[in-house]
Amino acid sequence: MVGLLSDEEISKILMMRGLGYSQTEIATELGITQGAVSYNLKQLKTEAGSSGLEKTFMKVLAAGIGVDRLKSSGLI
């Protein structure tokens, strides 16, 4: 069962994936399972209404979704 992640963790997943990290690398860095990373990336894709991760990343950032989270976590 996938546990709920914090907004900060989801923002880190988004940023790291956008920077080219693999799901396994993200999971290791955040101390979560690869399945949790995959699930949350799928949820982001669904929310963004986009079929590709790169498009999702750009759409989420362009819409301002998560930008405050990324700034507050020091990732941007």
Rosetta blueprint (number, residue, H / E / L):
1 M L
2 V L
3 G L
4 L L
5 L L
6 S L
7 D H
8 E H
9 E H
10 I H
11 S H
12 K H
13 I H
14 L H
15 M H
16 M H
17 R H
18 G H
19 L L
20 G L
21 Y L
22 S L
23 Q H
24 T H
25 E H
26 I H
27 A H
28 T H
29 E H
30 L H
31 G L
32 I L
33 T L
34 Q H
35 G H
36 A H
37 V H
38 S H
39 Y H
40 N H
41 L H
42 K H
43 Q H
44 L H
45 K H
46 T H
47 E H
48 A H
49 G L
50 S L
51 S L
52 G L
53 L H
54 E H
55 K H
56 T H
57 F H
58 M H
59 K H
60 V H
61 L H
62 A H
63 A L
64 G L
65 I L
66 G L
67 V H
68 D H
69 R H
70 L H
71 K H
72 S H
73 S L
74 G L
75 L L
76 I L
